[in-house]
Amino acid sequence: MRWDDFRRSDNVEDRRGGGGGGFRVPTGGRGGRLGIGTIVVLGLLGWALGIDPRLLITGAEMLSGGSEYSEPAPQQTGRSGQPQDRDGQFASAILGNTEDVWKVVLPQQVDVNYQVPRMVLFSGGTRSGCGIAQSATGPFYCPLDRSVYLDLDFFREMRSRFNVSGDFAYAYVIAHEVGHHVQNLLGILPRVQEAQRQASQAQANQLSVRVELMADCLAGVWASHSDAKYRSLEPGDVEAAMNAASAIGDDRLQKASQGYAVPESFTHGSSEQRVRWFTTGLKSGKVEACNTLSGGRL
């Protein structure tokens, strides 16, 4: 992937080397009801990309004024200026490119102005508007502070554990999280969280799958427009991204963990679904093509 010439984002906060923060998990009530899909997501060293699972499965209470989550601790501050290491520069460049693409695409296609998210780079753990951010839960987007949280060691884990490598595969991870930010700007995340609050666990899981597959598709939309304008893709890049999407499908993760898959517990989608929806966004370049909430086949 050609990313060296991408504009570096000014919205990166580098907290690497900083400590974590206190977070009280939900106890009792509906907020404490975690299904097997969530447990698998949290337990497999975060091999589920996406929005913080605490928000998608139990987070409606947070947005509606519930008290099961403690107030986030004051935000930690990171180093100012651009990260100087290659991985930090890469993350900043990809975020900058998503900003440049979505600032054009979102108003043109859905008549919504794009408001940029923040990216927080951390190591080990840090505080977020949604509670504690830990490496073990993988990259995630917190809609409460409109920030993407990323421990860059995640990319090394992708290489060592799943044999997934290549800059575009890693860019897909960031673009997927930014896809959740787009959903938030469109008002999709609050509506889904409210629906989950009224749903059974299986229904809530299905809604989570639809949100995650939409983010995969939106990552494809970004890649389509980035390549059209900046000629950023090189031979093998798309295959690398699809390999990454396939590697973190719920079916593959569950089979690796417990030897079998439980589809009704999926929260992110199967490998086939994740590849197909990313490809849908890549080929169409259209936000409207990513409507996974219509109730149709996933």
C-alpha positions, -999 to +999 in steps of 0.1 A: +000+000+000+013+034-009+007+056+022+039+076+026+024+106+008-008+106+028-015+136+049-008+129+086-038+136+108-036+162+135-061+142+156-038+115+170-030+114+207+000+092+216-003+077+250+020+048+246+040+042+277+012+056+299-008+037+325-043+025+325-073+036+346-100+023+368-131+008+354-160-009+371-177-036+350-215-038+351-231-058+379-265-072+379-296-063+358-297-064+321-263-047+318-246-078+333-260-102+308-232-112+285-237-139+259-213-165+247-205-144+216-193-115+238-173-137+260-156-152+230-149-117+216-134-106+249-115-137+256-096-143+223-072-114+228-095-090+211-096-107+177-129-090+170-125-057+154-152-031+161-170-010+185-164-016+222-184-047+229-196-033+263-215-006+243-230-028+216-242-055+240-250-037+272-242+000+265-277+013+259-279+020+297-249+043+293-265+064+266-299+065+284-285+076+317-283+043+335-260+039+364-244+005+359-212+020+346-190+043+367-182+077+354-151+076+332-120+089+350-104+121+337-088+116+303-051+110+302-031+133+280-006+120+255+024+134+237+017+163+213+029+163+178+032+135+153+044+101+163+080+096+151+081+058+148+069+040+116+039+024+132+027+056+147+033+075+114+014+048+096-016+051+119-016+089+116-013+087+078-042+062+075-064+083+098-055+114+078-065+097+046-099+086+060-105+122+070-097+134+035-119+108+019-149+110+042-150+148+042-158+145+005-178+113+003-202+117+032-216+152+022-218+141-014-236+108-009-257+113+023-257+151+028-240+148+062-209+168+071-180+148+083-167+155+118-133+140+123-127+114+151-097+113+174-073+083+175-057+074+208-025+052+205-018+034+237+001+004+251-013-021+276-043+000+288-057+035+290-088+054+299-116+061+274-150+077+275-164+042+276-142+030+304-109+012+304-093+005+270-072-027+271-050-044+245-069-076+253-101-063+238-085-052+205-090-019+186-124-003+192-144+029+187-160+047+216-190+068+205-192+086+238-159+105+231-158+099+193-124+082+195-107+052+181-085+033+205-056+013+191-026-006+207-003-009+177+010-042+191-023-055+176-007-055+142+022-077+154-003-101+169-021-102+135+012-113+120+022-138+146-011-155+154-031-153+122-004-149+096-021-117+084+003-090+072+006-061+049+000-024+053-035-025+037-046-053+061-037-030+090-053+000+073-085-021+071-084-024+109-083+014+113-108+020+085-133-004+101-132+016+134-136+048+114-166+031+098-182+030+133-176+067+136-194+072+103-223+051+117-223+073+148-225+105+127-254+090+108-273+083+140-271+045+135-253+035+167-278+051+191-307+036+173-292+001+173-283+004+210-319+013+218-332-016+198-307-040+216-321-028+249-355-042+240-342-074+224-333-109+235-297-118+236-298-136+203-315-106+187-290-082+202-262-103+189-277-102+154-280-064+155-243-063+166-234-085+135-253-061+112-234-031+127-200-048+123-207-059+088-217-024+079-184-011+093-166-036+071-185-023+041-178+013+050-141+004+052-144-009+016-161+024+006-131+043+020-106+020+002-125+025-031-123+063-030-088+064-016-075+043-044-095+063-070-080+096-059-046+086-045-038+054-064-030+039-030-035+002-036-009-021-049-011-057-062-020-081-033-035-054-011-071-063-015-062-100-009-044-090+023-075-071+036-098-100+027-074-123+045-077-101+076-115-100+074-116-137+071-092-143+100-114-125+125-148-140+115-168-153+145-170-188+131-132-190+127-126-176+161-150-198+179-138-229+161-102-220+172-114-215+207-139-242+214-138-265+183-172-255+170-192-224+160-225-212+175-240-188+149-267-173+172-239-161+194-220-143+166-215-106+172-193-096+143-202-120+114-187-150+098-155-149+078-175-152+045-198-123+055-170-100+065-152-106+033-183-102+012-194-069+028-159-054+026-159-063-011-194-048-015-181-014-003-149-017-023-166-024-056-195+000-052-179+029-034-214+038-022-225+043+014-260+032+005-247-002-006-238-009+031-273-010+044-270-042+065-299-031+087-326-035+061-334-070+074-323-087+042-297-115+038-264-109+054 
